[in-house]
Each structure stands twice: as C-alpha cells, then as structure tokens.
Amino acid sequence: MKTQQNLSERVLGQMRETAMTRREAVRRAMLGAAGLWLGDHLGLSAFAAPQSPRAKARSVIQIWMWGGPAHLDTWDPKPDAGYDYYGAFKTPIATNVDGLRVNELMPLLAKQADKYAVIHSMTHGVNAHETASYLVQTARQQGGRDVYPCAGAVVSLFKGAHGGYRGLLPPYIVLTEPQGRFDEAGFLGSRFKPFATGGDPAAARFAVEGIVASGISDKRQQDRRNYLHSLNTLQHAAPNDPQMLAASQVEKQAYDLILGDAGKVFDLSQEKGDLRDRYGRNTFGQSCLVARRLVERGVPYVTINYRSGTWDTHKQNFQTMRRRLPEMDKGVATLLQDLSDRGLLGSTIVWWCGEFGRTPKVQWEAPWNGGRGHWGNCFSAMVAGGGFKGGRVVGASDAKGEEVKDRPVHPADLIGTMYELLGIDCNARLPHPTGQFTTVIPNAEDGAKSDGRLKEIL
C-alpha cells in the first residue's frame, strides 16, 4: 500500500532527526523513565496508518513454544513409522475433523480442530536455537549488518499508536518473559521492544512490572502518589512551565494505567473461578486467559512465551511431554473456545509454533535416554482465527516426519500471510535508521525462500 510506504518514510525521517528541542528531550526522558508505552511514546502521533478494508484480523496471540516441541509428539504423529520414531506415543487420537489426528494427550484440542489449521510442512533447515528463533519470528536469515524486527515489533509499528491504537496498554506485550536469544525490535530500536510483564498470572496477585506491585494495595499506591505530590515543590513553584506540564501528563497516564481501568486487565480475580479452572491454574493456562483479556482490550500483539519446563527435550522427551502436553492442551483449547464464545476468534489470529521440531528418530542411547534433538528440516505449526479457515491441513511430511513431502511452508510464507490478514502491506517499506530500502517481508532478491502465501486456508 502506497500510503503505508509513505508512513514508513515519514517514520524514517523521524528516526533520523538529530536535532531536538529541550522540551522534547525532557518529555522523552520522562516517558522513558516511566518504563511504559503511554500512547505517544515515539512522538509520532501526527502519523496515521490507514485501516485496510482487507484487514480481517485486529490482534495476534502468539504462543511461542520456546525450545522447539516435537512435531511427531504433537500435531504430526507417525504411528506406522516404528518404535524408534513414535516412542511412547503409538496411538494418536481422531479429531472432530475427518483425517486429522493428534497426540493422545491432546483430547481437548482434538475437539476444537474445526477452529484451527495445522501446517505439517514448516521448514527452514536451521538447527540452532538463536538462528532458528530469529528466522521463524522475522522471516529473515541471520547474518549481515542488520538485525530485523520480529513480527510483534512490525505489528506494533503499523498497528500501534500511529496505526490507530489509542490504548494505555502497550501495543506489544509478552507474558511473562521476553522471547530472548534475539533482539525482538532489531533496527527499529528499543521503543518497539515488547513490554514484558514479569510475574506469574497464576499467583494470588499477578505482579506486573511497573503496573501491579506485589504486596502493595491500590490504596497504598494512591497514598504514595499523594505523598510524592506533597514533596514536589518544583512543580508547585512553576505549575504552568511546559516541561512540568509534560511531566505531569506522563505521570497522570502512568497512574491511570496503574490505578485505573486499563491496569485491571491483569486482575484475574475478575474472572469466574470455573473459567480459570478450565484454562488451568498454572502459569501457562492463566497466561492464555490474560492474553484473551488483552486482545479484548484491543492490544494488537500478545506473545505467550511458553518456556516453563522448556520444550527443548534432548533428554527424557516422553516424560517431559507427558507432563507438559496436558497443560498445553487445556490452555490452548480453552483459549480457542473462549475467543469463539466472545466473538473474538474472527478478529484474533492464534499462532502456535516453536523455532523448529525435534529429530523424528528417538535418541535412546545415553546420555539422551529417549530424547529428541533439534530438527529444522520439517516441523509443525498451528494457526487459528483472524481469517484463517479451521479444519484444514497444509502440506505433508514424509512417512517418518523427516522431510517435507508436499507444499513446503517457509517462515516468510506464514508471517506474510498473517500480515496480509492484519492489513499490513508486505511490500511496505520498513523505516531503517540509515535510509536503506527494506520491505516488511523479504523477497526473492533478498534471498528469501518462499512457496507462496497460505491461500489454501484463507
């Protein structure tokens, strides 16, 4: 879209400015000190990204399966491949979609298969955590002088404050730890990094960094604010000074988030107990519930960094999967049903994926003792909502899950399809601090591998 390209060029101009008024310097410093988004964080409120009439999705919930889950033990079981491949899971179960089977420990997701599509042919051939994570989340090969922004940062750029979002909550939120092992914002800079909540949503009080303090009531927060005001003699002496007014506005926005309605999005006591039970009273399950509450408030991009216990199952893969799969099954299945019940699934993309899969052949020997290594040649992903058709399967792996048999899907294909559903032009220019021309999604001239957008599930 030409308008989005113009927007990016104007943002680029903003990023390359070196001159700044003293008032603007103070204003930005105060915003940085607040540690929050607070709307016009970038000084870009004059720029307005168009709302594409083609946009079907408003938000994304990314379930980041940190470490890389085994595709044979989740979405792509191979019961006929032999014991050295299926290991402890010989009996996959049928779903409510004919011909689609999943792991036996995913019975709740089996009942929701009409809501999601499974991709059996994800591929990139990279077997290192850092480079694979970067590639899957940016659609770019690592190397060269540039570090590119991940999907969350790009969505924050185009769908954040200058794309029509006016919420006090940050436009890109991670529950609860940053993805790590790569720079999420890349050359867009720290202003586009995600807001990581910290804390544990399964705790009695979800302590959110800079918003909800553990062990401190709202009344005590208000008392602290009043005491701070009583000590602020500088502002009392110059109440109409532009710098003091700017600082006061920042403080007001911060406390509106801490004590106002926006911050209550993290208060899960507002939800019914039986719904919280269905999600699972654990960090992942309650993170799924918080994610639903965030997109309900219009937050454009939420990542659940699902690294609890890790999916990097080099050792004792099957013991780990027996512990983790029921938790994952419960949280994701309830999220899909809850979004659907509230009329949010049609406007919310749910993206389940790790950086790669695991070796199809089990490593029984010591020291692995039934583990699976890294495998980037062929792995699985799941997508739902936001314009994606459910009850579908994209591509196929071979008989042992080692290679792609049909319809390779590269990271650029999947991310590019999500951008299009969000109304983001894949050929729009990203603002680069040196003025270098680069598009939202790489093309063949950039050396990107692609077999096309996922039109079969649109």
C-alpha positions in Angstrom: 0.0 0.0 0.0 1.5 3.3 -1.1 0.1 5.1 2.0 1.9 2.7 4.3 5.1 3.2 2.4 4.7 6.9 2.8 4.0 6.3 6.5 7.3 4.4 6.8 9.2 7.1 5.0 7.9 9.7 7.5 8.8 7.4 10.4 12.2 7.0 8.9 12.6 10.8 8.8 11.6 10.9 12.5 14.2 8.3 13.4 17.0 10.1 11.6 16.4 13.5 13.2 19.3 14.6 15.4 18.0 18.0 16.5 15.6 18.1 19.4 14.1 20.8 21.5 15.0 20.9 25.2 11.3 20.4 26.0 11.1 17.4 23.7 14.2 15.9 25.3 12.7 16.3 28.8 9.4 14.8 27.6 11.1 11.8 26.1 13.2 11.3 29.2 10.2 11.3 31.4 8.4 8.8 29.1 11.5 6.5 29.2 11.6 6.8 33.0 8.0 5.7 33.2 9.0 2.5 31.5 5.6 2.3 29.8 4.1 2.8 26.4 1.8 5.7 27.3 0.5 6.4 23.9 2.7 8.9 22.1 5.9 7.2 23.2 7.6 7.9 19.8 6.4 11.4 19.1 4.6 10.0 16.1 1.1 11.0 16.9 0.8 13.1 13.7 1.2 9.9 11.6 -1.9 7.8 10.9 -1.6 4.4 9.3 -4.6 3.5 7.2 -7.1 0.9 8.3 -7.1 -1.5 5.3 -10.5 -2.6 4.1 -8.9 -6.0 3.5 -7.9 -6.5 7.2 -9.7 -9.3 8.8 -7.6 -9.6 11.9 -7.2 -7.0 14.6 -4.8 -8.8 17.0 -2.4 -11.7 17.3 -1.8 -14.1 20.2 1.5 -15.8 19.6 2.1 -19.0 21.6 5.8 -19.2 21.4 6.9 -22.8 22.1 10.4 -22.0 23.3 12.9 -24.7 22.7 11.1 -26.4 19.8 8.4 -29.1 20.5 8.5 -32.5 18.8 6.2 -32.5 15.8 5.7 -36.3 15.9 4.6 -35.9 19.5 2.0 -33.1 18.9 0.4 -32.4 15.5 2.0 -34.9 13.2 2.1 -38.4 14.8 3.6 -41.3 12.9 2.2 -44.5 14.4 3.4 -46.6 11.4 7.0 -45.3 11.4 8.1 -47.8 14.0 9.0 -47.7 17.7 12.3 -45.8 17.1 10.1 -42.9 15.8 6.8 -42.9 17.7 8.4 -44.0 21.0 5.8 -43.8 23.8 3.0 -42.4 21.7 1.7 -45.2 19.3 -2.0 -44.3 19.5 -2.9 -40.8 18.1 -6.5 -39.8 18.5 -9.0 -38.7 15.9 -10.2 -35.1 16.0 -13.6 -33.6 15.0 -12.1 -33.1 11.5 -12.0 -36.2 9.3 -8.5 -37.4 8.6 -6.7 -35.2 11.2 -5.2 -37.0 14.2 -3.2 -35.5 17.0 -1.2 -36.8 20.0 -3.2 -38.9 22.5 -2.5 -36.3 25.3 -4.3 -33.6 23.4 -8.0 -34.6 23.7 -9.4 -31.1 24.2 -7.6 -29.7 21.2 -8.9 -32.7 19.2 -12.4 -31.5 19.9 -11.5 -28.0 18.6 -9.9 -29.0 15.3 -12.6 -27.3 13.3 -11.3 -24.0 14.7 -7.7 -24.3 13.6 -5.4 -25.3 10.7 -2.3 -27.4 11.1 0.7 -26.9 9.0 2.7 -30.1 8.7 5.4 -28.8 6.3 7.1 -25.9 8.0 10.8 -25.9 7.0 14.0 -23.8 7.2 16.8 -26.3 7.8 18.3 -24.4 10.7 19.1 -26.4 13.9 20.4 -23.7 16.3 18.1 -22.1 18.8 19.2 -18.5 18.2 19.3 -18.5 14.4 16.1 -20.6 14.1 14.2 -18.4 16.6 15.3 -15.3 14.7 14.3 -16.8 11.3 10.9 -18.0 12.4 9.9 -14.7 14.1 11.4 -12.3 11.5 11.3 -14.3 8.2 14.9 -13.3 7.7 18.1 -15.2 7.6 20.6 -14.2 10.2 23.8 -12.6 9.1 24.8 -9.3 7.6 24.9 -6.0 9.3 21.2 -5.6 10.0 19.1 -7.1 12.8 15.5 -7.1 11.7 12.4 -6.7 13.8 10.3 -9.7 14.7 6.6 -9.9 13.8 5.4 -8.4 17.1 7.6 -5.3 16.6 6.4 -4.9 13.0 2.7 -5.2 14.0 3.5 -2.6 16.8 4.9 -0.3 14.1 1.9 -0.5 11.8 -0.9 -1.2 14.2 0.3 0.7 17.3 -0.2 4.3 18.3 0.3 5.8 14.8 -1.8 3.0 13.3 -5.0 3.8 15.2 -4.3 2.2 18.6 -5.1 4.5 21.4 -5.0 2.3 24.5 -2.9 3.0 27.5 -1.6 -0.6 27.4 1.4 -1.2 25.3 0.7 -2.5 21.8 3.1 -5.4 22.1 3.1 -7.4 25.3 4.9 -10.6 26.3 3.7 -12.9 29.0 5.8 -13.2 31.1 9.5 -13.2 29.9 11.0 -11.8 26.7 11.5 -14.4 24.0 15.2 -13.9 24.4 18.1 -15.2 22.3 17.5 -12.4 19.7 16.6 -8.7 19.6 12.9 -8.5 19.1 12.9 -4.9 17.8 16.0 -5.1 15.7 16.9 -1.8 13.9 13.5 -0.3 14.8 15.0 0.3 18.2 14.1 -0.2 21.9 10.9 1.8 21.5 9.4 -1.2 19.7 10.6 -3.9 22.1 7.8 -5.7 23.8 6.6 -4.9 27.3 7.4 -8.0 29.3 5.1 -8.3 32.3 7.2 -10.5 34.5 5.4 -12.0 37.5 3.2 -15.1 37.5 -0.5 -14.8 36.4 -1.2 -17.9 38.4 -0.2 -16.2 41.7 -2.7 -14.8 44.1 -1.8 -11.3 42.8 -0.3 -11.1 39.3 2.7 -8.7 39.9 3.2 -6.8 36.6 6.4 -4.9 36.0 5.7 -1.2 36.7 1.9 -1.6 36.9 0.9 -4.1 39.6 3.3 -4.3 42.6 3.4 -7.4 44.7 2.2 -6.8 48.3 1.1 -3.2 47.6 -2.6 -2.3 47.6 -4.2 0.2 45.3 -4.8 2.4 48.3 -1.1 2.4 49.3 -0.2 3.3 45.7 -2.5 6.3 45.8 -1.1 7.3 49.2 2.4 7.2 47.7 1.3 9.3 44.8 -0.2 11.9 47.2 2.9 12.0 49.3 5.1 12.4 46.2 2.9 15.4 45.2 3.4 17.0 48.6 7.2 16.8 48.1 7.2 18.1 44.6 7.9 21.8 45.4 9.4 22.4 41.9 6.1 21.7 40.2 4.3 23.8 42.8 6.6 26.7 42.1 6.1 26.6 38.3 2.8 24.8 37.6 2.5 26.3 34.1 6.0 25.5 32.9 5.8 23.4 29.7 8.3 20.9 31.0 6.4 20.5 34.2 3.1 20.1 32.4 4.6 17.4 30.2 6.0 15.6 33.2 2.6 15.9 34.9 0.8 14.4 31.9 3.2 11.5 31.8 2.6 10.9 35.5 -1.1 11.0 35.0 -1.0 8.5 32.2 1.2 6.2 34.3 -1.2 6.3 37.3 -4.2 5.9 35.0 -2.6 2.6 34.0 -1.6 1.6 37.5 -4.8 2.6 39.3 -7.3 3.0 36.5 -9.4 0.6 34.5 -6.6 -0.3 32.0 -4.4 -1.9 34.6 -7.3 -4.1 35.8 -6.9 -6.2 32.8 -4.2 -8.1 34.8 -6.6 -8.8 37.7 -7.8 -12.3 37.1 -9.9 -12.3 40.2 -12.5 -10.6 38.0 -12.9 -13.8 36.0 -15.2 -16.7 37.2 -13.4 -19.4 39.0 -14.7 -22.2 36.8 -13.3 -20.5 33.7 -9.9 -20.1 35.4 -10.0 -23.8 36.2 -10.7 -24.7 32.6 -7.7 -22.7 31.5 -5.6 -24.5 34.1 -4.4 -23.0 37.4 -0.8 -22.8 36.2 1.4 -20.1 34.6 0.7 -21.1 31.0 -3.1 -21.6 31.4 -3.5 -18.2 33.2 -1.3 -16.5 30.6 -3.7 -17.7 28.0 -6.5 -16.1 30.0 -4.6 -12.8 30.3 -3.9 -12.9 26.6 -7.6 -13.1 25.9 -8.3 -10.2 28.2 -5.6 -8.1 26.4 -6.9 -8.7 22.9 -10.4 -8.0 24.3 -9.0 -4.5 25.1 -7.7 -4.1 21.6 -3.9 -4.9 22.2 -2.6 -5.7 18.7 0.1 -8.2 19.6 0.5 -10.6 22.6 3.1 -13.3 22.9 2.9 -16.1 25.5 6.5 -17.2 25.9 5.8 -20.8 26.9 9.2 -21.8 28.2 8.1 -23.2 31.6 9.9 -26.5 31.9 11.3 -26.0 28.3 10.3 -27.9 25.2 14.0 -28.5 24.4 13.7 -32.2 25.1 17.2 -33.5 24.5 16.7 -35.9 27.4 13.7 -37.9 28.5 11.5 -36.4 25.8 8.5 -38.6 26.6 8.5 -38.0 30.3 8.5 -34.3 29.7 5.8 -34.5 27.1 3.5 -36.5 29.5 3.9 -33.6 32.0 3.6 -30.7 29.6 1.1 -31.7 26.9 -2.0 -31.9 29.1 -1.2 -28.4 30.4 -0.7 -27.1 26.9 -3.8 -28.9 25.6 -6.0 -27.4 28.4 -4.8 -23.8 28.0 -4.9 -23.6 24.2 -8.2 -25.5 23.8 -9.9 -23.2 26.3 -8.4 -20.1 24.7 -9.8 -21.1 21.3 -13.3 -21.8 22.8 -13.3 -18.7 24.9 -12.3 -16.4 22.0 -15.0 -18.1 19.9 -17.7 -17.7 22.6 -16.9 -14.0 22.9 -16.9 -13.3 19.2 -13.2 -12.6 19.2 -11.8 -15.5 17.2 -12.7 -14.0 13.9 -10.6 -10.9 14.6 -7.8 -12.6 16.5 -5.0 -14.7 15.0 -3.7 -17.5 17.3 -0.3 -18.7 16.2 1.3 -21.8 17.9 4.9 -22.5 16.9 8.4 -23.1 18.1 11.7 -22.4 16.4 11.9 -25.9 14.9 10.8 -29.5 15.6 12.7 -32.4 17.1 14.6 -35.3 15.5 12.0 -37.8 14.3 14.2 -40.7 15.3 14.4 -41.1 19.1 17.9 -40.9 20.6 17.6 -43.8 23.0 21.3 -44.0 23.9 23.0 -42.4 26.9 23.1 -39.6 27.8 19.9 -38.8 26.0 17.9 -41.7 27.3 14.9 -41.3 25.0 15.4 -37.7 23.9 15.0 -35.8 20.6 17.4 -33.3 19.1 16.8 -30.2 17.0 15.2 -30.6 13.6 14.6 -27.7 11.3 14.0 -29.7 8.1 10.4 -30.3 8.8 8.1 -29.3 11.7 4.6 -28.2 12.5 2.7 -25.0 13.4 -0.9 -24.3 14.2 -2.9 -21.2 13.2 -6.5 -20.2 14.0 -8.8 -17.2 13.8 -8.3 -13.8 12.2 -9.3 -15.0 8.7 -7.6 -18.4 8.8 -10.0 -21.3 8.0 -10.2 -24.1 10.6 -10.4 -27.8 10.0 -7.7 -27.7 7.4 -4.2 -29.3 7.0 -1.5 -27.6 4.9 1.3 -29.7 3.4 2.6 -33.1 4.5 5.8 -34.6 5.9 7.1 -37.9 4.7 6.4 -41.3 6.3 8.8 -40.7 9.2 8.4 -36.9 9.6 11.9 -36.3 8.5 11.4 -34.2 5.3 8.7 -32.2 3.7 6.8 -34.3 1.2 4.3 -31.8 -0.1 3.8 -28.0 0.0 6.8 -26.5 1.9 5.9 -23.6 4.1 8.7 -21.2 4.9 8.6 -18.6 7.7 8.1 -15.8 5.2 5.0 -17.6 3.8 3.4 -17.8 7.2 4.3 -14.4 8.6 3.5 -12.7 5.3 0.0 -14.3 5.3 -0.6 -13.1 8.9 0.5 -9.5 7.9 -2.0 -9.6 5.0 -4.8 -10.6 7.3 -3.8 -7.7 9.6 -4.0 -5.3 6.6 -0.2 -4.8 6.6 1.3 -4.5 3.1 4.2 -6.9 2.8 5.9 -4.7 0.3 5.7 -1.6 2.5 9.0 0.0 3.5 10.4 -0.5 6.9 12.0 2.6 8.4 15.7 1.9 8.5 17.9 4.3 10.5 20.4 4.7 7.7 17.8 5.0 5.0 18.4 1.6 3.5 15.5 0.3 1.5 13.9 -2.8 3.0 10.4 -4.2 2.8 8.2 -5.7 5.6 8.7 -9.2 4.1 11.8 -10.2 2.2 11.6 -11.1 -1.4 13.5 -13.3 -3.8 16.1 -10.6 -4.4 16.8 -10.7 -0.7 17.5 -14.4 -0.9 14.3 -15.3 0.9 12.8 -18.8 0.4 9.1 -18.8 -0.3 6.5 -21.1 -1.8 3.7 -18.5 -1.6 1.1 -17.3 0.9 -1.2 -19.8 2.6 -4.1 -19.2 0.3 -5.5 -22.7 0.9 -6.5 -21.7 4.4 -7.8 -18.2 3.7 
